[in-house]
Amino acid sequence: KEEQSFVLETGDVLYLPPKVAHWGTALNNCITYSVGFRTPSLSQSIIAFTDDICENLSDNERLIFPSTHSPFSIDKNIVAGIKNQLSNFLENDEKLLRWYGMFATEVKNDNSIVPLNEAISNEGLLEALSLGSCIIRNEGSRFIYHQDKGSIEDGIDLFVDGEHCLLSIVLYEEVKLLCKKNKFSNDDFPSLNEGTYFLTLLVKLINRG
């Protein structure tokens, strides 16, 4: 039974919350897009997390069982031991953070990130910006950052397309801007100059696509 109906005009966007049944039809000649904003499934997340753990484990690392356990039965001490060994991987907040940052920004379509045919230099970017050119972020790229206000000395974690970079806290405003905007001009980075690490970072990101 229909509860609500909407007629969209050119440029309109209709947001549908998760699990809301819906149906639509074009009233005239037009192009419509349906875009899903869904978090990763739990199964995807677990598989990705365990894959990441396994990349850093050697075959020599084994489950450890109590020396008194029977080889013919499984008791609560064995279960507790397994649980304890596996839970250790969840207790390192720093590793969990960095795994999730890389997982959440992982490129879903390899063809969306294409390196420049001719790499730009630090000097070339500064000149282009000074002449009025803008940096437009690749729509297929994903940027997120993390900064723990309780531990400023640890800096800022920047995650871009599945890669991680630890940056100085002095770049906090630039990193935040980089993650929130899609288009940048010379005015966005007033302190950008040849001697700044942030310039090198921008050039690296631009050259990789």
C-alpha positions in Angstrom: 0.0 0.0 0.0 1.4 3.4 -1.0 2.0 5.7 1.9 3.9 8.6 0.2 4.6 9.7 -3.4 7.0 12.3 -4.8 7.4 13.9 -8.2 11.0 14.9 -8.8 12.0 17.7 -11.1 15.4 18.1 -12.8 18.2 18.2 -10.3 16.1 16.9 -7.4 17.4 14.2 -5.0 15.2 11.9 -3.0 16.8 10.2 0.0 15.4 6.8 1.0 16.4 5.4 4.4 17.6 1.8 4.6 15.1 -0.9 4.3 12.3 1.4 3.0 10.5 -0.4 0.1 10.2 1.9 -2.9 9.3 1.9 -6.6 9.6 4.6 -9.2 8.9 5.3 -12.9 9.9 8.1 -15.3 7.1 10.4 -16.3 8.9 11.6 -19.4 12.2 11.2 -21.3 15.0 11.6 -18.7 18.0 10.0 -17.1 17.8 8.9 -13.4 20.4 7.6 -11.1 20.1 5.4 -8.0 23.1 5.7 -5.7 23.5 3.4 -2.7 25.3 4.7 0.4 25.8 1.5 2.4 28.3 0.6 5.1 30.4 -2.6 4.4 28.7 -5.8 5.4 29.9 -7.5 8.6 31.1 -10.5 6.5 33.2 -8.3 4.2 34.7 -6.5 7.2 35.6 -9.7 9.0 37.2 -11.2 5.9 39.2 -8.1 5.2 40.3 -7.8 8.8 41.5 -11.4 9.0 43.2 -11.2 5.6 45.1 -8.2 6.9 46.1 -10.1 10.1 47.2 -13.1 8.2 49.6 -11.1 6.0 51.6 -10.4 9.1 51.6 -13.9 10.6 54.1 -16.6 9.9 53.4 -20.3 9.7 55.4 -20.8 12.9 52.8 -19.0 14.9 50.4 -21.6 16.3 47.5 -21.9 18.7 48.7 -22.6 22.2 46.8 -25.2 24.3 47.1 -26.1 28.0 49.8 -28.8 28.5 47.2 -30.9 30.5 44.5 -31.0 27.9 43.2 -34.2 26.5 43.7 -34.9 22.8 40.3 -36.6 22.7 38.1 -33.8 24.0 37.5 -30.0 24.0 37.1 -28.5 27.4 36.3 -24.9 28.5 40.0 -24.1 29.1 40.8 -24.8 25.4 37.9 -22.6 24.3 39.0 -19.9 26.6 42.6 -20.1 25.4 41.5 -19.9 21.7 39.2 -16.9 22.5 42.1 -15.1 24.4 44.6 -15.6 21.5 42.1 -14.4 18.9 40.9 -11.4 20.9 44.4 -10.1 21.2 44.1 -9.0 17.6 41.2 -6.7 18.6 42.9 -5.1 21.6 45.4 -3.0 19.6 43.4 0.1 18.9 46.2 1.6 16.7 46.3 -1.4 14.4 42.6 -1.6 14.3 42.3 2.1 13.4 44.8 1.8 10.6 43.3 -1.3 9.2 39.8 0.3 9.1 41.1 3.5 7.5 42.7 1.6 4.7 39.7 -0.7 4.3 37.2 2.1 4.3 39.1 4.0 1.6 40.0 1.0 -0.6 39.4 1.7 -4.2 36.5 -0.3 -5.5 37.2 0.2 -9.2 40.9 0.0 -10.2 40.1 1.9 -13.4 39.0 5.0 -11.5 42.6 5.8 -10.4 44.8 6.5 -13.4 48.3 8.0 -12.9 49.1 11.2 -14.9 50.8 10.6 -18.3 53.2 13.4 -17.5 54.1 13.8 -13.8 53.9 17.3 -12.3 56.7 18.6 -10.1 56.5 20.6 -6.9 57.5 23.7 -8.9 55.0 23.0 -11.6 52.1 22.7 -9.1 53.1 25.9 -7.4 53.2 27.7 -10.8 49.9 26.3 -11.9 48.1 27.3 -8.7 49.6 30.8 -8.9 48.3 31.2 -12.4 44.7 30.4 -11.3 44.5 26.6 -11.9 42.6 24.5 -9.5 43.1 21.0 -8.1 40.0 18.9 -8.6 39.9 15.7 -6.6 39.3 12.4 -8.4 35.6 11.4 -7.8 36.7 7.8 -7.4 39.1 8.6 -4.6 38.3 8.3 -0.9 39.9 10.5 1.7 39.4 10.2 5.5 41.6 11.3 8.5 41.9 10.6 12.1 43.3 12.8 14.9 43.1 11.8 18.5 42.7 15.1 20.4 43.9 13.3 23.5 47.3 12.5 22.0 48.3 15.4 19.8 51.9 14.3 19.7 50.9 11.3 17.6 50.0 13.5 14.6 47.3 12.8 12.0 46.5 9.6 10.2 45.5 10.3 6.6 44.0 7.5 4.5 43.7 7.8 0.8 42.5 5.0 -1.6 43.6 2.2 0.8 47.0 3.8 1.7 48.0 5.3 5.1 50.2 8.3 5.9 51.1 9.6 9.3 51.5 13.4 9.2 52.5 16.1 11.6 49.9 17.8 13.7 50.8 21.2 12.1 49.1 20.0 8.9 45.8 19.4 10.7 43.8 22.2 9.0 45.2 21.3 5.5 44.4 17.6 6.0 40.9 18.3 7.2 40.3 20.6 4.2 41.7 17.9 1.8 39.2 15.4 3.1 36.2 17.6 3.1 36.5 19.5 -0.2 36.6 18.4 -3.8 38.1 21.5 -5.4 41.1 23.5 -4.3 42.7 26.8 -5.4 45.7 28.8 -4.3 43.6 30.5 -1.7 42.9 27.2 0.1 46.6 26.7 0.9 48.1 30.2 1.7 51.2 28.8 3.4 52.0 26.4 0.5 55.6 26.8 -0.7 58.5 24.9 -2.0 59.8 23.9 1.4 56.6 22.4 2.8 56.0 18.6 3.1 52.3 19.2 2.3 53.3 20.4 -1.2 55.2 17.1 -1.8 52.1 15.2 -0.5 49.8 17.0 -2.9 52.1 16.4 -5.8 52.3 12.7 -4.9 48.5 12.4 -4.8 48.0 14.3 -8.0 50.6 12.2 -9.9 49.1 8.9 -8.7 45.7 9.9 -10.1 
